[in-house]
Amino acid sequence: LEHGALWHVPGGYAMRERLGDAKAIVPSAKKVGAFGSRLDVPLGHINAAYVRSHFDAMEVGISDGPRPDEILFCLAMTCGPRVHNRMGGLAAEDIKAWDGLR
């Protein structure tokens, strides 16, 4: 299953253009599972991949699919960090230039 060819170029660049000055990588996940499987979609900060307060995931799934001839694409976004985060590291307010983008 090659998710890069399906999403990153057409979807990733279009999403970055729409969001504006998004610098961080677009986190992704892929899974081959049985009917009704759940997928954890990773989340991160829009401008610095190593801002730990924004490390999170959203669980998604469709109870009746996807069927054998279908594929599920899911996009998850948030407008802030995890509630009561306490992981330390680079803080969102301390991002400068290319911080957190290795």
N, C-alpha and C positions, 0 to 999 in steps of 0.2 A: 504494500500500500504506500504509494508515494504522495504524501500530502503536500510537499513543496511545490510540485508542478501544478497541483489543483488550486492551491490557495495563495501561497506567498507572493507570487508575482502579480496576478490580476487583483486579488483581494487586498493584500498587504499594502501595495503602493497606492491603491485607490483609497483605502482607509486612512493612510498617512496624509494624503493630499486633503482629504475632507477634514481631518482633525487639526491640520495646520503644521506646526513645527514639532512633530513627534520624532524623537531621536532614538529611543530604545528599540530593542528587538521586539518583534511580535511573538510572544510565547505561544506555543502550540502543543497539541497532543493528538495522537491518533490511536485507534484501537480497532481491532477486529474482534467482534464478540457475538454472542448468541442473541436471538430475538429478545428485545427489551433490555439489553445491556445498558448500563449507565456509564457516562464519560465525565471525568473531571477536567474542566476547561481551565487551564492556568491563567492567572491574572498577574499583572505587574504594573509598575509605574510607566507613564507615557514617555518620559524623557531620560530615565536612568534605570537600567535593568537591575542594579544592585541596591535599590532603595527597599530595604526589607519590610518596611511597614505596609507595602503594597503586595507582598507575596501572599497569594491566596488562590483559591480555585472555586469554581461554581460547578456543581453537579447537574448534569442535564441527561435527559433520556426521553424516549418516546415509547410508551408501553406497548404499542402495536407495531413496532418497526425499529429500524428500517428493514424492509423486506429484502430478499436476496438480490433483486435488481435495483435497489435504491442505495443512496449514500446520504448520510446526515452531515450537513455543514452547520456549525453553530458559532456564533460570534458573541462573546460576553465582554461587557465593559462595566466599569464602576466609575464613580465620581470622587473617590477618595480612598484613604487607607482602610485597613481592617479596624474595626472598633476595638479600642483598648489594646492596640498592638504594643509589644514590649520586647522586640527583637534587637533593638539597637542598630548600629551601623550608620550608613549614610542617611541623613534625614532629608526629606523632600525639600525643605527650605534651605538646605545647604548645597544643593546641586549647582555646580558651576561648569560652564562649557561642556566638556565631554566626560564629566564624572560618571562613573558606573557603566561606561560603554566600552567594554574590552573587545 
